[in-house]
């Protein structure tokens, strides 16, 4: 709904006069107070359903965490660089080299193929996480704005979000795995975040401007580059450091906690990025734009959604990769 269109309650408060050549001016009957109450109850019900959806997602993930604690087999192991990676018995792929000596011990002609096979589990986990994250995002949008949008619009938005996520999630997981295995957690996380921000920011800004129906300019493709770079580098560093700090065997539950805390730690830079991406006609000063209550709520839910997506992505990645390998044969 455009800002120039009258809202529902404005149309109720106003009385419009319609003129007819035969009958003269006549008054249009205003909606009753009962209709106002019904509309308010409908909006409140949808908001309650949206809150219940969030609660249900969190409760489902808590149950998954509790069941994961009781399981004796570990889905992940930690390399010498403290990087979680898929178990070779489940992923049917060789483990990534844990040290520079082991990495250089392979013959050079077989090295590219080995590296690609080693990174495939991370790419598969990123693809599954991208699908889960896109689904959660669009379900949230539908429940929040179900009185303004249709299912067709939601499906079109889901397709665009899924394409963007499939370009980002697998790329980051593969870059992060390669960088943190061959370097220290600080350097590896910083390099992975820097490469990811530099490569994917033009895609993000292009899709953002298309969704906002703004003209796409080459000079705007790297808009808000500094906060995006700091956000992704902070996320990579925190995720690298938190992985060995929380546990020796990195389970999906621990990976969820790692991603959740890393997202919270990088959320101030994400807020800064959103502030810089405001449209010029509706730009607000920082003291008006920044609202602590909204910031805390949005950051917590975004971190929960990201943690659930990545954690479930690594849980379901072995099944996904085995299906792909069986179809390729």
ABEGO torsion letter per residue (X at the ends): XBAABBBAAAAAABBBBBBBAAAEBBBBBBBBAAAAAAAAAAAAAAAAAAAAAAAAAAAAAAAAAAAAAABABBABBBBAAGBBBBBAAAAGBBBBBABAAAAAABBAAAAAAAAAAAAAAAAAAAAAAAAAAAAAAAAAAAAAAAAABBAAAAAAAAAAAAAAAAAAAAAAAAAAAAAAAABBAAAAAAAAAAAAAAAAAAAAAAAAAAAAGBBBBAAAAABGAAAAAAAAAAAAAAAAAAAAAABABBBAAAAAAAAAAAAAAAAAAAAAAAAAABBAAABBBAAAABBAAAAAAAAAAAAAAAAAAAAAAAAAAAAAAAAAAAAAX
